[in-house]
Amino acid sequence: MFYHREGPTGPLASARRQEANRRDHRALVLRGHGQGILVYRHGRAVGWCQFGRRDDLPRVERGRKYRSLASGLGRPPNWRITCFFVDRPFRRSGVARFALRAALKAIRRHGGGIVEAYPATHGRAVATWFGTVGMFEREGFRIVRSFGQSNVLVRRAIR
């Protein structure tokens, strides 16, 4: 829910915030605004990729770093890919790349457009949440700009 919200809602680990996230994400999904890809292996959920339309993930644009870049980016993106998670025993086995490909197919089915993401440039930058630059480049994304000290902004057009 982090990127769906306008701003912070309390400590990450608080029970109140976790319950609000579950409730609010369910409401988003029921309204058709909580897109994501779940990856299963042998009936067990092992990975996740969050994506959505630009307006459904407003927190990116509210960020100081993004606002400083936005004026030189040209057209705003239609879609954003904001978050990955892969269960530890399944990392480095292609789960995130599979989820990325599935997200791109879903975006194509929904009309495509400019897709933007923010992969990590080194391992200590929590690549498990943002994906890696190489994974995005293998799927046709190009680096547009540096995004802070540990991420880059990448884009790809989906037709």
Secondary structure, 3 states (H helix, E strand, C coil): CHHHCCCCCCCCCCHHHHHHHHHHHHHHHHCCCCCEEEEEECCEEEEEEEEEEHHHCCHHHHCHHHHHHHCCCCCCCCEEEEEEEECHHHCCCCHHHHHHHHHHHHHHHCCCEEEEECCECCHHHCHHHHCEHHHHHHCCCEEEEEECCCEEEEEEEEC
